[in-house]
Amino acid sequence: MTFLDAVGILGEIPFMEPHEAEIIYNFILKEKVKSILELGFAHGTSTCYIAAAEIPTITTAPTMLQKRVVPDELLHHSPIP
């Protein structure tokens, strides 16, 4: 999925702005990252941007103080199979 496709889907979901996501997305492609461990998430927006870069393995883990909140709309459009 291209970065602009991901922005079209995720652009309005909080806590990661598209300009922040672009830095991560481009880093993943440039460095040919194969797996990522993401510690802490709110709505899963950053996870979806990471998945848009076609990472083979993404592991996410909530922090102990977090409550998992993933809107149905985000899951519906998520590039994660």
Stockholm file with secondary structure:
# STOCKHOLM 1.0

chainA/1-81         MTFLDAVGILGEIPFMEPHEAEIIYNFILKEKVKSILELGFAHGTSTCYIAAAEIPTITTAPTMLQKRVVPDELLHHSPIP
#=GR chainA/1-81 SS CCHHHHHHHHTTSTTSCHHHHHHHHHHHHHHTCCEEEEECCSSSHHHHHHHHTTCSEEEEECCTTCCCCCCHHHHHHCSCC
#=GC SS_cons        CCHHHHHHHHTTSTTSCHHHHHHHHHHHHHHTCCEEEEECCSSSHHHHHHHHTTCSEEEEECCTTCCCCCCHHHHHHCSCC
//
